[in-house]
Amino acid sequence: MTVFFGVSGKDLCIKDLAWRLLSEFILDKCASVIRDDEKQDWQENCGKMISAETAKAIADQLERLIQQGVAEIFRIELEFGNLGQHFTEETLRKFIHFCRVSNGFDIW
Protein backbone atom coordinates (compact mmCIF):
# COMPACT_ATOMS: atom_id res chain seq x y z
CA MET A 1 0.00 0.00 0.00
CA THR A 2 1.35 3.41 -0.96
CA VAL A 3 0.28 6.25 1.31
CA PHE A 4 0.31 9.92 0.39
CA PHE A 5 0.44 12.43 3.22
CA GLY A 6 -0.83 15.82 2.15
CA VAL A 7 0.56 18.98 3.68
CA SER A 8 -3.06 20.04 4.25
CA GLY A 9 -3.68 16.98 6.46
CA LYS A 10 -5.53 15.08 3.71
CA ASP A 11 -4.20 11.59 3.07
CA LEU A 12 -4.75 9.01 0.33
CA CYS A 13 -3.94 5.27 0.07
CA ILE A 14 -3.53 3.41 -3.22
CA LYS A 15 -2.70 -0.29 -3.60
CA ASP A 16 0.88 -0.92 -4.69
CA LEU A 17 0.21 -2.33 -8.16
CA ALA A 18 -2.32 0.40 -8.92
CA TRP A 19 0.24 3.01 -7.78
CA ARG A 20 3.00 1.51 -9.93
CA LEU A 21 0.80 1.80 -13.01
CA LEU A 22 -0.52 5.25 -12.08
CA SER A 23 2.94 6.62 -11.30
CA GLU A 24 4.26 5.22 -14.58
CA PHE A 25 1.42 7.00 -16.41
CA ILE A 26 2.00 10.26 -14.51
CA LEU A 27 5.75 10.30 -15.00
CA ASP A 28 5.32 9.62 -18.71
CA LYS A 29 2.34 11.82 -19.55
CA CYS A 30 2.86 14.64 -17.03
CA ALA A 31 6.65 14.93 -17.24
CA SER A 32 6.44 18.45 -18.65
CA VAL A 33 4.71 19.76 -15.49
CA ILE A 34 6.90 17.97 -12.92
CA ARG A 35 10.11 19.65 -11.77
CA ASP A 36 13.25 17.63 -12.50
CA ASP A 37 14.07 17.28 -8.79
CA GLU A 38 10.59 15.79 -8.20
CA LYS A 39 10.75 13.09 -10.90
CA GLN A 40 12.81 10.48 -9.04
CA ASP A 41 11.75 7.89 -6.44
CA TRP A 42 7.99 7.88 -7.11
CA GLN A 43 7.85 4.10 -6.68
CA GLU A 44 10.32 3.88 -3.80
CA ASN A 45 7.88 4.97 -1.04
CA CYS A 46 10.70 6.89 0.61
CA GLY A 47 8.98 10.14 1.54
CA LYS A 48 9.42 11.88 -1.82
CA MET A 49 7.97 15.40 -1.47
CA ILE A 50 5.89 16.85 -4.29
CA SER A 51 5.24 20.59 -4.10
CA ALA A 52 1.78 22.16 -4.07
CA GLU A 53 2.49 23.81 -7.42
CA THR A 54 3.47 20.51 -9.02
CA ALA A 55 0.53 18.66 -7.45
CA LYS A 56 -1.94 21.15 -8.94
CA ALA A 57 -0.21 21.03 -12.33
CA ILE A 58 -0.39 17.22 -12.29
CA ALA A 59 -4.11 17.37 -11.48
CA ASP A 60 -4.74 19.77 -14.37
CA GLN A 61 -2.74 17.62 -16.79
CA LEU A 62 -4.47 14.40 -15.68
CA GLU A 63 -7.87 16.03 -16.23
CA ARG A 64 -6.84 16.91 -19.78
CA LEU A 65 -5.59 13.37 -20.38
CA ILE A 66 -8.93 11.93 -19.26
CA GLN A 67 -10.83 14.34 -21.52
CA GLN A 68 -8.58 13.52 -24.48
CA GLY A 69 -9.03 9.76 -23.97
CA VAL A 70 -5.34 9.19 -23.31
CA ALA A 71 -5.99 7.59 -19.91
CA GLU A 72 -8.51 5.18 -21.41
CA ILE A 73 -6.07 4.20 -24.18
CA PHE A 74 -3.42 3.49 -21.52
CA ARG A 75 -5.91 1.33 -19.58
CA ILE A 76 -6.86 -0.60 -22.73
CA GLU A 77 -3.18 -1.22 -23.51
CA LEU A 78 -2.79 -2.62 -19.99
CA GLU A 79 -5.60 -5.09 -20.69
CA PHE A 80 -3.22 -7.04 -22.94
CA GLY A 81 -1.17 -7.82 -19.82
CA ASN A 82 -4.27 -8.35 -17.66
CA LEU A 83 -3.43 -5.20 -15.69
CA GLY A 84 -6.23 -2.89 -16.89
CA GLN A 85 -8.37 -3.49 -13.80
CA HIS A 86 -5.60 -1.94 -11.68
CA PHE A 87 -5.66 1.36 -13.59
CA THR A 88 -9.13 2.82 -13.22
CA GLU A 89 -10.62 6.21 -13.87
CA GLU A 90 -11.97 6.13 -10.31
CA THR A 91 -8.45 5.84 -8.87
CA LEU A 92 -7.23 8.49 -11.28
CA ARG A 93 -9.99 10.89 -10.22
CA LYS A 94 -9.29 10.23 -6.52
CA PHE A 95 -5.65 11.08 -7.15
CA ILE A 96 -6.61 14.23 -9.06
CA HIS A 97 -8.83 15.37 -6.19
CA PHE A 98 -6.07 14.60 -3.69
CA CYS A 99 -3.56 16.62 -5.74
CA ARG A 100 -5.93 19.58 -5.70
CA VAL A 101 -6.59 19.57 -1.94
CA SER A 102 -3.27 18.27 -0.59
CA ASN A 103 -1.21 21.46 -0.86
CA GLY A 104 1.69 19.19 -1.84
CA PHE A 105 2.37 15.67 -0.58
CA ASP A 106 4.86 13.01 0.47
CA ILE A 107 4.87 9.53 -1.09
CA TRP A 108 5.26 6.73 1.48
Beta strands, then each sheet from edge to edge (+ up, - down):
strand 1: 2-6
strand 2: 11-14
strand 3: 48-50
strand 4: 105-107
sheet 1: 2+ 1- 4+ 3-
end
